[in-house]
């Protein structure tokens, strides 16, 4: 894919997310390619987060287990993997027919778009922190729009209502599961807050 094609696909992910989802799913990537893309996306996210920690003063307030690249990489791996599983399972519970591979591919692409936004916000930090806040706010709204459309397309749903329910229930299930894992790992909410 050329840089121009990549940029056009990124823009179309905003203007026509379901069409982009169909295009990506039509590639039929094999498991090895999806796992490679997953790993590369995690590494890219970790690198960008590391740069953010160096540049943003507020980064001193991140939870202790995210303060190192290794901790962030582990947390990102678990979170993205858990998100993919949660959206796949919840989609099927609510009548969708999405495949794990399709959901994974779409979530990976969404993470790549997220990396682009993070790089842009890093470039804005020296210019204006107010602009950074605005970009984060707008990109969060756009990200939700893309996410719900991607979930709807992955599960073959005609509208966005059930897709929104899948996203909300999936995130709730993921949050509950991660909370349990932290408790089993000996990390209490008080311990997290005490390091914030």
KARA-V571016 format. One record per pair of residues at least 4 apart in sequence whose ideal C-beta (glycine too) atoms are under 8 Angstrom apart, sorted by the first residue. I is the first residue (numbers start at 0). J is the second residue. D is the distance in Angstrom with one decimal. If there is no record, write none. Layout:
I;J;D
I;J;D
This chain:
0;4;4.7
0;5;5.3
0;8;7.5
1;5;6.9
2;6;6.3
3;7;6.3
4;8;6.3
5;9;6.5
6;10;6.5
7;11;6.1
8;12;6.5
8;19;6.3
8;22;7.8
9;13;7.7
9;112;5.9
9;115;6.6
10;14;6.3
11;15;5.0
11;16;7.9
11;18;6.7
11;19;5.2
12;16;5.6
12;19;4.8
12;108;7.3
12;109;8.0
12;112;6.1
12;145;5.6
13;141;5.8
13;144;7.5
13;145;6.6
15;19;6.2
16;20;6.2
16;144;7.0
16;145;4.8
16;148;3.7
16;149;6.1
16;152;7.6
17;21;6.5
17;148;5.1
17;149;7.9
17;151;6.9
17;152;4.7
18;22;6.4
19;23;6.3
19;108;7.8
20;24;6.2
20;105;5.7
20;148;6.7
20;149;4.9
20;152;3.7
20;153;6.6
21;25;6.2
21;152;6.2
22;26;7.6
23;104;5.6
23;105;6.2
23;108;5.9
24;101;4.8
24;104;6.7
24;105;7.3
24;152;7.4
24;153;7.1
26;104;7.5
28;32;4.3
28;33;5.2
28;36;7.5
28;100;7.1
28;104;6.0
29;33;7.2
30;34;6.2
30;100;7.0
31;35;6.3
32;36;6.3
33;37;6.2
33;100;5.9
33;103;5.4
33;104;6.0
33;107;7.2
34;38;6.4
35;39;6.3
36;40;6.2
36;104;7.5
36;107;5.0
37;41;6.6
37;79;7.1
37;80;7.7
37;103;6.8
37;107;5.8
38;42;6.5
39;43;6.2
40;44;6.3
40;79;7.4
40;107;5.2
40;110;4.7
40;111;6.0
40;114;7.4
41;45;6.3
41;72;6.1
41;75;5.2
41;76;5.4
41;79;6.7
42;46;6.4
42;72;7.4
43;47;6.4
43;111;7.5
43;114;5.0
44;48;6.1
44;71;7.8
44;75;5.3
44;110;6.5
44;113;7.4
44;114;6.0
44;117;7.8
45;49;6.3
45;68;5.4
45;71;5.4
45;72;4.5
45;75;6.4
46;50;6.7
47;51;6.4
47;114;5.6
47;117;4.6
47;118;6.2
47;121;7.1
48;52;6.5
48;65;7.8
48;68;7.7
48;71;5.2
48;75;7.9
48;117;7.7
49;53;6.8
49;68;5.2
49;71;7.5
50;54;6.2
50;121;5.8
51;55;5.4
51;58;5.9
51;117;6.9
51;121;6.0
52;58;4.3
52;61;7.1
52;66;7.4
53;58;7.7
54;58;7.6
54;121;6.1
54;124;5.2
54;125;7.9
55;124;6.1
60;195;5.6
61;65;4.7
61;66;5.7
61;195;7.6
62;66;7.3
62;191;5.2
62;194;5.9
62;195;6.0
63;70;7.9
63;191;7.7
63;194;3.9
64;70;4.6
64;74;6.6
64;186;7.0
64;191;7.8
65;70;5.5
65;71;5.0
65;74;6.0
66;70;6.6
67;71;6.9
68;72;6.0
69;73;6.4
70;74;6.2
71;75;5.9
72;76;6.3
73;77;6.5
74;78;6.0
75;79;6.0
76;80;6.0
77;81;5.8
77;177;7.2
77;180;7.6
78;82;6.2
78;173;7.5
78;177;7.2
79;83;6.6
79;106;6.6
79;107;7.9
79;110;6.4
80;84;6.5
81;85;5.9
81;173;4.9
81;176;6.5
81;177;6.8
82;86;6.2
82;106;6.0
82;169;7.0
82;170;7.8
82;173;6.0
83;87;6.3
83;99;7.0
83;102;5.4
83;103;4.8
83;106;5.1
84;88;6.0
84;99;7.5
85;89;5.9
85;169;3.7
85;170;7.1
85;172;5.1
85;173;4.6
85;176;8.0
86;90;5.9
86;97;7.6
86;102;5.3
86;106;7.2
86;150;5.7
86;153;7.6
86;165;6.1
86;166;7.0
86;169;4.6
87;91;6.8
87;97;5.9
87;98;7.7
87;99;4.9
87;102;4.7
88;92;6.4
88;169;7.7
88;172;7.8
89;93;6.2
89;165;4.7
89;168;4.9
89;169;4.3
89;172;6.7
90;95;3.5
90;96;7.9
90;97;4.7
90;102;7.3
90;150;6.6
90;153;7.0
90;154;4.1
90;165;4.9
90;169;7.9
91;95;5.8
91;96;7.2
91;97;7.1
91;154;7.8
92;168;8.0
93;154;7.9
93;161;5.4
93;164;6.1
93;165;5.6
93;168;7.6
94;154;8.0
94;156;7.9
94;161;6.9
95;153;7.5
95;154;2.6
95;155;6.4
95;156;5.9
95;161;7.2
95;165;6.8
96;154;6.0
96;155;5.1
97;101;5.7
97;102;5.3
97;150;7.7
97;153;4.0
97;154;4.0
97;155;7.2
98;102;7.0
98;153;7.7
99;103;6.0
100;104;6.4
101;105;6.5
101;153;4.9
102;106;6.2
102;150;7.6
102;153;5.0
103;107;6.2
104;108;6.5
105;109;6.4
105;149;4.3
105;150;7.8
105;152;7.6
105;153;5.7
106;110;6.5
106;149;7.6
107;111;6.6
108;112;6.7
108;149;8.0
109;113;6.5
109;142;7.0
109;145;6.1
109;146;6.2
109;149;6.5
110;114;6.6
111;115;6.9
112;116;6.7
112;142;7.5
112;145;7.2
113;117;6.3
113;138;8.0
113;142;6.8
114;118;6.4
115;119;6.5
116;120;6.3
116;134;7.1
116;138;4.6
116;142;7.9
117;121;6.4
118;122;6.7
119;123;6.6
119;134;6.6
120;124;7.0
120;131;5.1
120;134;5.3
120;135;6.3
120;138;8.0
122;126;7.7
123;127;6.3
123;130;5.0
123;131;4.9
123;134;6.4
124;128;6.9
124;131;5.9
126;130;6.4
127;131;6.9
128;132;6.6
129;133;6.6
130;134;6.2
131;135;6.3
132;136;6.3
133;137;6.3
134;138;5.8
135;139;6.2
136;140;6.9
137;141;6.3
138;142;5.9
139;143;6.7
140;144;6.6
141;145;6.4
142;146;6.1
143;147;6.3
143;166;7.9
144;148;6.5
145;149;6.0
146;150;6.3
146;166;6.1
147;151;6.4
147;159;5.4
147;162;4.9
147;163;5.3
147;166;5.8
148;152;6.3
148;159;6.9
148;162;7.3
149;153;6.1
150;154;6.3
150;156;7.8
150;162;4.4
150;165;5.3
150;166;5.8
151;156;4.4
151;157;7.9
151;158;7.1
151;159;5.5
151;161;7.5
151;162;3.6
152;156;7.8
154;161;7.8
154;162;7.0
154;165;6.9
156;161;5.1
156;162;5.4
158;162;7.5
159;163;5.8
160;164;6.7
161;165;6.3
162;166;6.6
163;167;6.3
164;168;6.0
165;169;5.7
166;170;6.3
167;171;6.4
168;172;6.2
169;173;6.2
170;174;6.1
171;175;6.3
172;176;6.3
173;177;6.2
174;178;6.3
175;179;6.6
176;180;6.4
177;181;6.4
178;182;6.5
179;183;6.3
180;184;6.2
181;186;4.3
181;187;8.0
181;191;7.7
182;186;7.2
182;187;7.1
186;190;5.5
186;191;6.3
187;191;7.3
188;192;6.2
189;193;6.0
190;194;6.9
191;195;6.7
